[in-house]
Amino acid sequence: MCNYFRVKMSGWTIPQDWERYSAEEHAVWDTLFARQSRMLEGRTTQAFLRGMDVLRLSRPGIPNFAELSERLMELTGWQVVAVPGLVPDEVFFEHLANRRFVAGRFIRKPEQLDYLQEPDVFHDLFGHVPLLSDPVFADYMQAYGKGGLRAVKFGALEKLARLYWYTVEFGLIRESGGLKLYGAGIVSSFGESLFALDDPSPNRIVFNLERVMRTRYRIDDYQQSYFVIDDFEDLRHQTADTDFAPLYLRLEMLDDIAPDAVLPEDVLIHRGNQARAKD
Ligand SMILES: [Fe+2]
């Protein structure tokens, strides 16, 4: 059987081959981990900080997915599996629906610490895994996967992808009287973990499911709008208990919203001056 079919039949998963990482690759992880842990002090949700413990495994360097999965399995029943790169949508959703998080195994080069187009193992583990140890967020991720499998049938993937983008990747949460980070795309980025909370440029808008699913997003720069949830339970509830079929029908009748737009009905926490986009 050729490699393509072998990988496809295993749900696109491949061995992590942890032994094959070089000392230099482990050192890149350690550098990123130390720098980003310092940056996030006081800036992320408590749930993320609690979850960081699962990443501190027996040795420094890139975590071994098998060890990580063992820890996660005990906490929330999740596992981390390696994939060769981006996988087809249905495969991705199928894994999430079965409490498996797919992660890339390559790590960026030392000269790419600040910018990387494709998610690497640092983004996937440091960004995503801590919150998979939170029982409510873990349930939200599974509910999202199940919702994704249904969205494929409705041809509504683009809309549902925006929910993932503005929550799992770029979400903010209200906590301890202020805003905190929880999105993996932010917490794994040195620059955006400052920008998303402190910069006057982006809008910060109270989360609304329909609003988020209408809003286009930037893939080439920091976000122009961030959406703020009150807690993970509300997010889980809205995703697991909403009937998306009528919502998708309604969304088809409505225009998309530009990434920097503010609507009269938005509950604004901060109206961005969008100075970054004008640079
Ligand atoms: Fe991600």
Boltz pocket constraint, residues with backbone or C-beta under 6 A from the ligand:
constraints:
  - pocket:
      binder: B
      contacts: [[A, 119], [A, 123], [A, 124], [A, 127], [A, 128], [A, 169], [A, 184], [A, 185]]
      max_distance: 6.0
